[in-house]
Amino acid sequence: MALAVWALLIILPLLWTFLASFKNNTEIFGDPLQLPGALRLDSWGRAWDKAHIGQYMLNTVIVVFFGTAGTMVFGSMAAYVLARYQFFGHKLIYYYFVAGLAFPVFLALGPLFFVVQQVGLLNSHFGLVLVYIAYSLPFTVFFLAAFFRTLPEAVAEAATIDGASHTRTFFQIMVPMAKPGLISITIFNILGQWNQYLLPLVLLAGDPDKWVLTQGIAKISTLAGYEADWPGLFAALSMTILPVMVIYIIFQRQIQSGLSSGALK
């Protein structure tokens, strides 16, 4: 019963947002359960062209793609070393990563702004990608280190006996074995970086052409109040939500498999 109520609380607002993108202002502020009187696609066109959702989405895809790729490469390698090798200070390094989970990102916005500015990466996608990687590494290392510890030690030992280097053992043996966990954390990083608002707001504030979706939606929500273009706002929101929903629907089995296999092993 509780899960059913929770599902309705999540699904109904999403469904209402999607339907509102096809309504006019009168229908939006009328009966919330009323279906659109007609299939109006003009609001989607305004959101794409006039509100520049297409440009914001392209910027977001570029930043999230490279941010997630960098996070997974560096995070998986760091987690593997910290989980499988014993060396002086490895626990200290691991706890340093874990401490990042308890540090609210908004506390670092001021120093982060000046650091990025001093290295000349302010208002650039490359600078935002680097910050996304640093922001996502703590949870990635924490999750994958626990997953790598569950993998059988005998397989790595057999690879070493056969003459495989540490690098080859990691990429050709351990990474395929950790595929469920890697897929799960990849999806979590995509969702987290896709919905990030504070970091782009601070690091990309000076160049609207480089804004990401969250910044664009904030601008559209402000303009909607002045222009009374609420269907355009809900169309923009629907465009933002749909790609994430599609990704989750496609990979939901892999996500559940990664989480359950890590727990069962």
N, C-alpha and C positions, 0 to 999 in steps of 0.2 A: 504493500500500500504506500509506504513512504517513498519507494523508488518510483512508483507511478506518479505521485504528486510532484516529485522532483523532475521527472521527465516532462510533465506538462508545463512546469514553470520554465523549462529551458526551450521546449519546442514551440509553445504558443507565441512568445515574443518574436522568435525567428520567423515563424509563419506569418504573423501579422506584419512584420517589416517587409517581407517579400510581397505580400498582397498589396500593401500600401503603395508600393512603387508603381502599381498599375491603376491606382485610384486618382481622382482629382481632390482638391482641397476640401470640398464639401463632403465627399465620402470619407475622407480621412478623419475629419472631426465629427462625423456622424456616428452611426452604429458601428462599433469596432468589429462586430461579427459579420457585417455586411460584406458580401463579395463585390469585387469591382464591377461597375456597370458595363464596362467594355475593356477589351485588352488594349490598353494604351501603352505604346512603346516609346512615345516621344520623350517621356521622362528619362528613360535609359539613354536616349540619344543626347539629351541635354547634359546628363551627368558625364557622359563619355567625352563630349566635345567641349561644351561651355565650361564645365567644372574641371576639365583636364584629368579625369580619372584614369584615362589611358596612360598618360605620362607618369602619373603617380604610381600606377600599378607596375609599369616597366621599371621605374626606379626601385620599387620595393622588391621586385623579383631579382634584380641584379644584386642588391645589397644582401638580401636574405640568402641567395644562392651561394655567394662567396663567403658570407659570414658563417653559414652552416657548414660549408665544405671545410673552411679553415678550422672551425671548432671541432669537427669530427676528426680531422687529421691529427691536430695537435693534442686534442683531448684523449683520443684513443691511445696514442703512443705514450702519453704521460701516464694514463691510467694503467696501461699494461706494465710499464716499468715499475711503477709504485706497487702494483699488486703482485708481481712475480719475482722481483729481484730485491735482495736484501743488501743495503749499503748504508754507510754512515749518513744519517740525517733524512732517510727516506720517509720516516714517520712524520718528522717535522714538516717536510714538504707537503705530504698528504694532508696534514691538519691545516696547513696554510691554505690549501685549496678549499677545504671544507669550511674554513672560517669565512670564505667569500660568500657562502650561502646566508650567513647571518648579517651581512653588511648591506643595509638598504642602499639602492643605487642613487637615490636622490641626495644622500649625504655627500656623495662624491662629485656631484654635478659641477660645483664651483671649481675645485682643483682640476677636474677632468677637462673643463672648458679651457683653462689656461695652458694645460699640458698640450692638448691637441693644437691650440693656437700657436704655441711656441715652436712646435715641430712642423708648422706650415700645412696642417691637414684639416684645418677648420673649413666647413662648407664644402667638403669633398666626400664622395662615396667611399673612397679608400679609407679615410679616417674613421668613418662610421663603421665600416666592416671590421677594422681592427678593434674598435671598442666593443662591437657585438661579440667578437671572438673572446675577448677578455671577460666580458660580462657573462658569457655562457659556459666558460670553462669550469667553474667550480662544480656546478651540478653535473656536468658531463663526466668529469673525472671521478666524482663521488659515485655516480651510478655505474660507470663502466669498471671502475676498480673492483667494486663488489662483484660484478659479473665475471671479470677475468679470473678472480680467485676461485670461482666454481669450475673452471675448465680443468680437465684432467692433466696432471703433471706428467704422466707417462708419455703423452703424445709429444710434448715439447722435448722430453729427454730422448725419445726415439729420433726426433728430427736432428738433435745435436749429435747423436751417435752417427747418423747418416751424413754428417758434415755440413748441415745447414747452418748458415750464420744466424745471428740474432735477428737481423732485419728480415731475412727470408722466412724464418720461423714465424715472425709476427705477421707479415703480409700474406703469406701463402698458406699458413696453417691456422694460426690463432684468429685472424680476422674472419675467415669463413666460419669457424666454429662459433664465433661471437656474433654472427649475423643477426639473430633475433634481437639481442640487446642493442646492437648498433642501429638497427632500423627504428626501434622504439625511441631511443634518445635523439635520433635524427628528427623524427616527427615532432617531439617535444621542443627541440631547438627551433624548428621551422615555425611552429605556432608562437613560441615566445618572441622570436625576432620579428615575425610578421605583425604582431600586435603591439610592439614596442612604440611608445609615444614620447617619453621623457628624453631619451637620448637623442633622437632625431630633432626634437624641438630645440635642444640646446646646441647641437653640433651642426645643424643645417638651417639655422634660422635666417641666415643672410641671403640665401639664394633659392627663391621659390621654384625655379626650374628643376632643382634637385630634391625637392620634397618627396617624402614617401607617403603611403596611403593614409596613415594615421594623421599626419599633418594636413593632408588634403581634405580629409573628412571633417576635421575641426574647422577648417576654413569654410567648407560647404555648409556646415551646420550654422555658422554665423551668418553667411549670406542668405541662407534659407529664411531666416527670421526677417530680414529686410525685404527680400523679394517675394516672400510667401510661396516659395517653390518647394513645398514639402515633399511632393512626389519625387522630385529630383534628388532630394536628400536621401530618401529611402531607397531609391534606385542605386545611388552611390554606395550606400551601406550594403545592399544586396550583392553588388559586384565585389565588395571587399570580403564578404562572408563566404560566398560560393566557392572560391578556389580552396579555401581552408577546409570546408566541408567535404569537397571532392577528394582531397588528399587523405583526409581521415577515413572516409568511407572505403577508399581503395586499399589502405594499409591497416585497417582496423584489426584484421586477423594477425598480422605480423606484430602489431603493438601488443596485443593480448598475449601472443606467444612469447614475446621477449620478456614481458613482465612475469608471466607464470613460470617460464623455464628458469629464469634467474632465481625465483623464489624456491622452486622445487629442488634445484640442484644443491 
